Amino acid sequence: MPHATASWLVENSSLTFEQIADFCGLHILEVQAIADDTAATKLTGRDPVRAGELTHEEIEKGQADPDCRLTMHKAPDPVRRTRGPRYTPVSKRQDKPDGIAWIIRNHPEVSDGQIGKLIGTTRTTIAAIRERTHWNMANIQPKDPVTLGLTSQRELDAAIAKAAKAAGTPAYVDTTLDSDRLALIDELRAERDQHARDAEAALAAAEAGEPDTSDEILPGIKDPFKR
């Protein structure tokens, strides 16, 4: 959640955009977009101090020295259940077949055992969906199990990578958001360059003694609402 962490640091510290970008693994223009609220969606900040990734002392050190690079601290390992099947809330159990179908369609190399551990289901159900003999097959629609809340993205990626390694195929790399990120960076860079050109043009006009027409909506007609 680098964007959520960057949002929290922008709102709760005086760290530079470069420091935040370096710590979160983002481009500096992405951090600027978050600070300017020009990102596609409003992000809910994620506190890296509470998550154990930073300390208040580290943040204060970075605020005092703009050249200082923040060091991520290892968060304590979460307590995991080691026995028994994965618990799935009752409200999400009807989504299991959709999640199973998504994995089977997009990553057929993942074994039934891995799917069972990810989603908390039985081999019988998985086999029925693979063979399209499930009693509710007509209503099953493949949906991302992470979006459905049946597993985490990290666990899913680990299972896919393990299955790909066992099958001798290249590991899966999610590039879904790469084009969006590059488009956002290009857009922000173009806006920044345009602002710089406008500022240079205004400065040159002022030095040449030309009248300021920046508030004109048409030649000779000024915007009545602009002061």
C-alpha positions as CSV (number, residue, x, y, z in Angstrom):
1,M,0.0,0.0,0.0
2,P,2.7,2.6,-1.0
3,H,0.2,5.2,-2.1
4,A,-1.8,5.0,1.1
5,T,1.4,5.3,3.1
6,A,2.6,8.3,1.0
7,S,-0.8,10.0,1.6
8,W,-0.3,9.6,5.3
9,L,3.2,11.0,5.2
10,V,2.1,14.0,3.1
11,E,-0.6,14.9,5.5
12,N,1.2,14.2,8.8
13,S,4.8,15.2,8.2
14,S,6.9,17.9,6.5
15,L,9.1,15.4,4.7
16,T,10.0,16.3,1.1
17,F,8.3,14.7,-1.8
18,E,11.6,13.1,-2.7
19,Q,12.0,11.5,0.7
20,I,8.4,10.1,0.6
21,A,8.8,8.8,-2.9
22,D,12.1,7.1,-2.0
23,F,10.6,5.5,1.1
24,C,7.4,4.3,-0.7
25,G,9.0,3.3,-3.9
26,L,7.0,5.8,-6.0
27,H,7.8,8.4,-8.6
28,I,8.1,11.9,-7.1
29,L,5.3,13.1,-9.5
30,E,3.0,10.5,-8.0
31,V,3.6,11.9,-4.5
32,Q,3.0,15.4,-5.9
33,A,-0.3,14.2,-7.4
34,I,-1.3,12.8,-4.0
35,A,-0.4,16.1,-2.3
36,D,-2.3,18.1,-4.9
37,D,-5.4,15.8,-4.6
38,T,-5.1,15.1,-8.4
39,A,-4.9,11.4,-8.0
40,A,-7.7,9.3,-9.5
41,T,-9.2,8.4,-6.1
42,K,-9.0,9.9,-2.7
43,L,-6.6,7.7,-0.7
44,T,-7.1,6.8,3.0
45,G,-3.8,7.3,4.7
46,R,-2.0,4.3,6.2
47,D,0.1,5.0,9.3
48,P,3.6,3.5,8.8
49,V,4.4,4.1,12.5
50,R,1.5,2.0,13.7
51,A,2.4,-0.6,11.1
52,G,5.9,-0.8,12.5
53,E,7.7,0.4,9.4
54,L,8.8,3.8,10.7
55,T,9.4,5.5,14.1
56,H,8.6,9.0,15.1
57,E,12.4,9.6,15.7
58,E,13.1,8.5,12.1
59,I,10.5,10.9,10.7
60,E,11.8,13.8,12.8
61,K,15.3,13.0,11.6
62,G,14.1,13.2,8.0
63,Q,12.2,16.4,8.6
64,A,15.3,18.1,10.0
65,D,17.6,16.9,7.2
66,P,16.1,16.9,3.6
67,D,19.0,14.8,2.4
68,C,18.3,12.1,4.9
69,R,16.8,8.9,3.5
70,L,14.2,7.1,5.7
71,T,15.0,3.5,6.8
72,M,12.1,1.0,6.9
73,H,12.0,-1.0,10.1
74,K,10.8,-4.6,9.9
75,A,7.3,-4.9,11.2
76,P,6.5,-7.7,13.8
77,D,5.4,-10.9,12.1
78,P,1.6,-11.2,12.4
79,V,0.2,-14.2,14.3
80,R,-1.0,-16.8,11.8
81,R,-3.2,-19.8,12.3
82,T,-1.3,-22.9,11.6
83,R,-4.0,-25.5,12.0
84,G,-7.5,-25.9,10.6
85,P,-9.1,-24.6,7.4
86,R,-9.1,-21.0,6.5
87,Y,-12.2,-19.3,8.1
88,T,-14.4,-17.4,5.6
89,P,-17.2,-15.1,6.9
90,V,-20.7,-16.4,6.1
91,S,-21.4,-13.4,4.0
92,K,-18.6,-14.3,1.6
93,R,-19.0,-18.0,1.4
94,Q,-21.3,-17.8,-1.6
95,D,-18.4,-16.0,-3.5
96,K,-16.0,-18.9,-3.2
97,P,-17.1,-20.6,-6.5
98,D,-16.5,-17.3,-8.3
99,G,-13.0,-17.0,-6.9
100,I,-12.2,-20.6,-7.7
101,A,-13.4,-20.2,-11.3
102,W,-11.2,-17.0,-11.6
103,I,-8.0,-18.8,-10.5
104,I,-8.8,-21.8,-12.7
105,R,-9.4,-19.6,-15.8
106,N,-6.4,-17.2,-15.3
107,H,-3.9,-19.5,-13.6
108,P,-4.7,-23.2,-14.5
109,E,-1.2,-24.2,-13.2
110,V,-2.2,-23.6,-9.6
111,S,-3.0,-26.9,-8.0
112,D,-6.3,-27.8,-6.3
113,G,-4.4,-28.0,-3.0
114,Q,-3.1,-24.5,-3.4
115,I,-6.6,-23.2,-4.3
116,G,-8.1,-25.0,-1.3
117,K,-5.6,-23.2,1.0
118,L,-6.1,-19.8,-0.6
119,I,-9.9,-19.8,-0.5
120,G,-10.7,-22.4,2.2
121,T,-12.6,-24.9,0.2
122,T,-12.6,-28.6,-0.6
123,R,-11.0,-30.5,-3.5
124,T,-14.4,-31.8,-4.4
125,T,-15.8,-28.3,-5.1
126,I,-12.7,-27.3,-7.0
127,A,-12.8,-30.5,-9.2
128,A,-16.5,-29.9,-9.9
129,I,-15.8,-26.3,-11.1
130,R,-12.8,-27.5,-13.2
131,E,-15.0,-30.2,-14.8
132,R,-18.0,-27.8,-15.0
133,T,-20.2,-30.3,-13.1
134,H,-20.9,-28.0,-10.2
135,W,-24.6,-27.8,-9.3
136,N,-24.6,-24.0,-9.7
137,M,-22.3,-23.8,-12.7
138,A,-24.7,-21.7,-14.7
139,N,-24.5,-18.9,-12.2
140,I,-20.8,-19.0,-11.5
141,Q,-18.9,-15.9,-12.8
142,P,-15.1,-15.8,-12.5
143,K,-14.1,-12.9,-10.1
144,D,-10.8,-12.0,-8.6
145,P,-10.7,-13.7,-5.1
146,V,-8.7,-10.7,-3.7
147,T,-11.4,-8.3,-4.8
148,L,-14.0,-10.6,-3.2
149,G,-12.0,-10.6,0.1
150,L,-11.4,-14.4,0.0
151,T,-7.6,-14.1,0.2
152,S,-4.8,-11.4,0.1
153,Q,-2.9,-10.3,-3.0
154,R,0.4,-11.4,-1.4
155,E,-0.9,-14.9,-0.7
156,L,-2.3,-15.2,-4.2
157,D,0.9,-13.9,-5.9
158,A,3.0,-16.4,-3.8
159,A,0.8,-19.3,-4.8
160,I,1.0,-18.3,-8.5
161,A,4.7,-17.9,-8.3
162,K,5.1,-21.3,-6.6
163,A,2.9,-23.0,-9.2
164,A,4.8,-21.3,-12.1
165,K,8.1,-22.4,-10.7
166,A,6.9,-26.0,-10.3
167,A,5.7,-25.9,-13.9
168,G,8.9,-24.4,-15.2
169,T,7.1,-21.3,-16.6
170,P,8.1,-17.6,-16.1
171,A,6.6,-16.2,-12.9
172,Y,3.5,-14.1,-13.3
173,V,4.0,-10.3,-13.1
174,D,1.0,-8.1,-12.7
175,T,1.3,-5.1,-15.0
176,T,-2.3,-4.1,-14.9
177,L,-1.7,-0.7,-13.5
178,D,1.6,0.1,-15.3
179,S,0.0,1.9,-18.1
180,D,-2.2,4.0,-15.7
181,R,0.9,5.0,-13.7
182,L,2.9,6.0,-16.8
183,A,0.0,8.0,-18.1
184,L,-0.4,9.8,-14.8
185,I,3.3,10.6,-14.8
186,D,3.3,11.8,-18.4
187,E,0.2,14.0,-17.7
188,L,1.8,15.6,-14.6
189,R,5.1,16.2,-16.4
190,A,3.2,17.9,-19.2
191,E,1.3,20.1,-16.8
192,R,4.5,21.0,-15.0
193,D,6.3,21.9,-18.3
194,Q,3.3,24.0,-19.4
195,H,3.3,25.9,-16.1
196,A,7.0,26.6,-16.5
197,R,6.5,27.9,-20.1
198,D,3.6,30.1,-19.0
199,A,5.7,31.6,-16.2
200,E,8.5,32.3,-18.6
201,A,6.2,33.9,-21.1
202,A,4.6,36.1,-18.4
203,L,8.1,37.1,-17.2
204,A,9.2,37.9,-20.7
205,A,6.0,40.0,-21.3
206,A,6.5,41.9,-18.1
207,E,10.1,42.7,-19.0
208,A,9.0,43.9,-22.4
209,G,6.4,46.1,-20.9
210,E,3.5,44.3,-22.6
211,P,0.0,44.6,-21.0
212,D,-1.1,41.6,-18.9
213,T,-3.8,39.8,-20.7
214,S,-3.9,36.7,-18.5
215,D,-7.3,37.6,-17.2
216,E,-8.9,38.1,-20.6
217,I,-11.5,35.6,-21.7
218,L,-11.5,37.2,-25.2
219,P,-9.1,39.8,-26.7
220,G,-9.9,43.0,-25.0
221,I,-12.6,41.5,-22.7
222,K,-11.6,40.7,-19.2
223,D,-13.1,38.1,-16.9
224,P,-15.5,40.0,-14.6
225,F,-15.2,37.3,-11.9
226,K,-11.4,37.4,-11.7
227,R,-9.8,39.9,-9.4
